Amino acid sequence: MIWFWISVAGLVTFLTRYSMIAFIDPETLNTNLKKVLNYVPSAVFPALIFPAVFLDKKGFFVNIDNPQIWAFCIAVIVGYFFKNIILTIVSGLISFWILTFCL
């Protein structure tokens, strides 16, 4: 019974979010609104990444010797120079694993 309610909650959440995308005609949006909406991913992405990299589970800043920070810096540098998302993710993961398990 619990899985039924979890599925119902997931379906309701999906449909409410999908309806905002599916039923809006992009041609009816104002050009100024389209310009503003272009900045939404750039504004949301740092808000998602910052706590995962720079904060611990209690919400305090981590030390500079934390491997997450150094792997993040390596991934940013690789992403800046190569402009390849897969290479950026792989370089960040590999550098994090090396810094965590080998050093």
C-alpha positions as YAML, in Angstrom:
chain: A
units: angstrom
residues:
- id: 1
  name: MET
  ca: [0.00, 0.00, 0.00]
- id: 2
  name: ILE
  ca: [2.87, 2.37, 0.75]
- id: 3
  name: TRP
  ca: [4.28, 1.94, -2.76]
- id: 4
  name: PHE
  ca: [0.92, 2.89, -4.22]
- id: 5
  name: TRP
  ca: [0.94, 6.22, -2.35]
- id: 6
  name: ILE
  ca: [4.58, 6.85, -3.22]
- id: 7
  name: SER
  ca: [3.71, 6.28, -6.89]
- id: 8
  name: VAL
  ca: [0.68, 8.55, -6.67]
- id: 9
  name: ALA
  ca: [2.74, 11.31, -5.03]
- id: 10
  name: GLY
  ca: [5.43, 10.96, -7.70]
- id: 11
  name: LEU
  ca: [2.87, 11.06, -10.50]
- id: 12
  name: VAL
  ca: [1.13, 14.13, -9.08]
- id: 13
  name: THR
  ca: [4.48, 15.90, -8.65]
- id: 14
  name: PHE
  ca: [5.51, 15.02, -12.20]
- id: 15
  name: LEU
  ca: [2.21, 16.12, -13.74]
- id: 16
  name: THR
  ca: [2.17, 19.47, -11.96]
- id: 17
  name: ARG
  ca: [5.70, 20.24, -13.10]
- id: 18
  name: TYR
  ca: [5.25, 18.84, -16.61]
- id: 19
  name: SER
  ca: [2.05, 20.79, -17.17]
- id: 20
  name: MET
  ca: [3.99, 24.05, -16.89]
- id: 21
  name: ILE
  ca: [6.25, 22.92, -19.72]
- id: 22
  name: ALA
  ca: [3.82, 21.04, -21.94]
- id: 23
  name: PHE
  ca: [0.93, 23.46, -22.11]
- id: 24
  name: ILE
  ca: [2.77, 26.74, -22.58]
- id: 25
  name: ASP
  ca: [3.22, 27.83, -26.16]
- id: 26
  name: PRO
  ca: [6.69, 29.40, -26.50]
- id: 27
  name: GLU
  ca: [5.44, 31.78, -29.17]
- id: 28
  name: THR
  ca: [3.07, 33.45, -26.71]
- id: 29
  name: LEU
  ca: [5.87, 34.43, -24.34]
- id: 30
  name: ASN
  ca: [7.12, 37.98, -24.38]
- id: 31
  name: THR
  ca: [10.66, 38.48, -25.72]
- id: 32
  name: ASN
  ca: [11.73, 40.12, -22.46]
- id: 33
  name: LEU
  ca: [10.45, 37.11, -20.52]
- id: 34
  name: LYS
  ca: [12.38, 34.78, -22.83]
- id: 35
  name: LYS
  ca: [15.56, 36.79, -22.17]
- id: 36
  name: VAL
  ca: [15.02, 36.57, -18.42]
- id: 37
  name: LEU
  ca: [14.30, 32.83, -18.54]
- id: 38
  name: ASN
  ca: [17.61, 32.26, -20.32]
- id: 39
  name: TYR
  ca: [19.36, 33.20, -17.05]
- id: 40
  name: VAL
  ca: [17.47, 30.70, -14.89]
- id: 41
  name: PRO
  ca: [19.87, 27.73, -15.37]
- id: 42
  name: SER
  ca: [22.85, 29.98, -14.64]
- id: 43
  name: ALA
  ca: [21.22, 31.16, -11.43]
- id: 44
  name: VAL
  ca: [19.99, 27.79, -10.19]
- id: 45
  name: PHE
  ca: [23.08, 25.68, -10.93]
- id: 46
  name: PRO
  ca: [25.42, 27.43, -8.43]
- id: 47
  name: ALA
  ca: [22.72, 27.23, -5.77]
- id: 48
  name: LEU
  ca: [22.66, 23.45, -6.22]
- id: 49
  name: ILE
  ca: [26.42, 22.95, -6.43]
- id: 50
  name: PHE
  ca: [27.67, 25.26, -3.66]
- id: 51
  name: PRO
  ca: [26.21, 23.39, -0.66]
- id: 52
  name: ALA
  ca: [27.30, 20.01, -2.01]
- id: 53
  name: VAL
  ca: [30.92, 21.11, -2.41]
- id: 54
  name: PHE
  ca: [31.58, 23.66, 0.30]
- id: 55
  name: LEU
  ca: [29.30, 22.63, 3.19]
- id: 56
  name: ASP
  ca: [29.40, 19.53, 5.39]
- id: 57
  name: LYS
  ca: [26.35, 17.63, 6.64]
- id: 58
  name: LYS
  ca: [25.85, 20.07, 9.52]
- id: 59
  name: GLY
  ca: [25.96, 23.15, 7.26]
- id: 60
  name: PHE
  ca: [29.42, 24.36, 8.21]
- id: 61
  name: PHE
  ca: [32.11, 25.26, 5.69]
- id: 62
  name: VAL
  ca: [34.57, 22.45, 5.02]
- id: 63
  name: ASN
  ca: [38.34, 22.87, 5.32]
- id: 64
  name: ILE
  ca: [40.49, 23.70, 2.32]
- id: 65
  name: ASP
  ca: [42.10, 20.25, 2.51]
- id: 66
  name: ASN
  ca: [38.79, 18.56, 1.68]
- id: 67
  name: PRO
  ca: [39.09, 16.52, -1.56]
- id: 68
  name: GLN
  ca: [35.70, 17.79, -2.75]
- id: 69
  name: ILE
  ca: [37.02, 21.32, -3.11]
- id: 70
  name: TRP
  ca: [40.12, 20.27, -5.03]
- id: 71
  name: ALA
  ca: [38.15, 17.93, -7.31]
- id: 72
  name: PHE
  ca: [35.69, 20.76, -7.93]
- id: 73
  name: CYS
  ca: [38.55, 23.11, -8.87]
- id: 74
  name: ILE
  ca: [40.01, 20.52, -11.25]
- id: 75
  name: ALA
  ca: [36.60, 19.97, -12.86]
- id: 76
  name: VAL
  ca: [36.08, 23.72, -13.29]
- id: 77
  name: ILE
  ca: [39.46, 24.11, -14.97]
- id: 78
  name: VAL
  ca: [38.85, 21.14, -17.30]
- id: 79
  name: GLY
  ca: [35.37, 22.44, -18.11]
- id: 80
  name: TYR
  ca: [36.67, 25.91, -18.85]
- id: 81
  name: PHE
  ca: [39.40, 24.80, -21.21]
- id: 82
  name: PHE
  ca: [37.76, 21.83, -22.96]
- id: 83
  name: LYS
  ca: [34.06, 22.85, -22.88]
- id: 84
  name: ASN
  ca: [33.02, 19.18, -22.71]
- id: 85
  name: ILE
  ca: [30.52, 18.18, -20.02]
- id: 86
  name: ILE
  ca: [31.41, 14.47, -20.03]
- id: 87
  name: LEU
  ca: [35.13, 15.19, -19.72]
- id: 88
  name: THR
  ca: [34.38, 17.65, -16.92]
- id: 89
  name: ILE
  ca: [32.33, 15.11, -14.96]
- id: 90
  name: VAL
  ca: [34.83, 12.31, -15.48]
- id: 91
  name: SER
  ca: [37.80, 14.49, -14.52]
- id: 92
  name: GLY
  ca: [36.03, 15.68, -11.38]
- id: 93
  name: LEU
  ca: [35.09, 12.13, -10.36]
- id: 94
  name: ILE
  ca: [38.51, 10.66, -11.04]
- id: 95
  name: SER
  ca: [40.31, 13.48, -9.27]
- id: 96
  name: PHE
  ca: [37.96, 13.11, -6.28]
- id: 97
  name: TRP
  ca: [38.58, 9.36, -6.13]
- id: 98
  name: ILE
  ca: [42.34, 9.81, -6.39]
- id: 99
  name: LEU
  ca: [42.37, 12.50, -3.73]
- id: 100
  name: THR
  ca: [40.11, 10.48, -1.43]
- id: 101
  name: PHE
  ca: [41.55, 6.98, -1.72]
- id: 102
  name: CYS
  ca: [45.17, 7.42, -2.74]
- id: 103
  name: LEU
  ca: [46.34, 10.43, -0.77]
...
